[in-house]
């Protein structure tokens, strides 16, 4: 495989807006990531100055008891990025824990946010409930909206691709921006705006739970043909659609949700829905159509991923060079924030 040389070839500065996005390094990426953000990032990298952060520190906020889950997946995430078409010549890929300014900014910003405000954040509240923390909430987890604000502002990102459930996080980031600028009496940090995905959060194959590799209810980008086939066959449909001639419901039918998200021919899928609702199309037929679609999409992704993960030295090089560029960029913002707090004695 040909090595990618990054030095002196990364293009930036000619674009008007900066995008920051990323993923926690807690596992390989799956179809939810693919349709929710990865496809969008591949397109955005041609028009914007895009940085993708492998958020290993945030991954530890609820995995400190098993840090290997985070450290062992850093390069898996990078391989997934490259496999779907993210180009390190156009997109900076960097590692959160290797950029000291992010942790320092998090500390400074924590003085601008109250515990009550963090606990009111609906995204955090929902995740605390889903993880059954009770009052045993890791401090890092409760404060990760502050860490996200540090990430976004350190890169001066003006656009952040998110799902609707993450909008409260951006709202809190912009609150911190306004407070810091008020202290500085000048615009040191810039506010960001959301870039919403066209696809809502993809449900798990069982239609009941959030996608989770440990629960076996998702399809990974690295999934083989047999795994894809097995997952599609297990997908939730209409429990009342017992016979082919029975009218079927497409609402809440996971197969059709996936067909809407992945099939390239929306007109064909609209006709398929009509026939299914009228009676005359079986679940076996719809699942076969979906499986063929997913196999076609994932085969080249899987093959590219296998090539990348086999050369971990190259993955480390891509991550290291992107991180080194990011250190220079984020240190400039850190210096401005320290000056606002009067911490620039030397």
C-alpha positions, 0 to 999 in steps of 0.5 A: 500500500502506498504511504500517504505523505502529509508534510507540505501538502495539507491544504487549508487557509483558502476556506471561509469556515472551520469545521470540527467534528470527531468521535469517542475512541470506544469502539469501531464505527458502525452504520449509524456513524456512517450515515449520520456523520461520516458520509457528510464529512467526506463531502465537507472536506472538499469545501471547508477546513475540517478537523476530526478529533479522536476523542480518547480523553472523553472516551475515558469519562465513562470507561476509566475502569477499562481504559484498554477499551479506549486505547485499543480503539484509537487506530481502529477509528482512524482506519474507519475514517480512511476507509470511508474516504476521509482524506488526511491531505484535506482533513486534519485528523488529530488525537485529543489527549496529545493536544495539551491546550484542550485540557488546559482550556477545559480547566479555565472554562470550568470556572465559567460553568456551574454544577447546576448548569451542567446538570440541567443539560438535557443531553447529559441528563439523558446519558446519565439516566441511560448509564444508571450512574445515579449519584456516582457520576464521574466528574469527567462525565458530568463536565464533558460539555466543558471539554467539548467547548474547549475542543470546539473553541480551540480550533475556532470552529464555526460549524459543528456537524451534530445530531439534534440530541447534541444541540444543547452541547453547542448551546452550552459552548456558545454560553462559554464563548460569550462569558469569556468574551465578556471578561476579555472585553473583546471577541477572543472566541467565536460562536459555532452553529450546528450542521444537522445531518439529513438522517435522524439517529439510526435505530439498532437492528432490533428497533429497541435499543441504542446501537451498541457493539456489546449488545450485538444490535448494530452493523459495523463498518468492518462487518463481514458478509455473513454478519451483515446477512445475519443482522438484516435477517434479525431486523425488526419489521411489522409484527402484525405482517404475518402473511405476504398479502397482509397490509404492512406498516412502514412506520417503526419498521427498521428495514424501511428505516435503513432502506430510506437511509442507504438505498440510492433509489428513493423512488423505488423505495417509495413504490416498495413502501406502497406495495408493502402497505397495500399487501403483496410484499413479504418481509423476506423480500424487503430484507433481501433488497436491504441486504444487497444494498448494504453488502454493496456499500460495505464491501469496498469500505471493509476491503479498504479498512483491512488494508489500512489496519494492516499498516498501523505505522501509517495510521500512527503517522497520519495521526501524529502529523495531524496532531502536531499541526493542531498543537500550534493552532490550539496553543494560539487560542490558549494564549488568548484565553490566558491573557483574558484571565490575566495569566500571561505574566511570562 
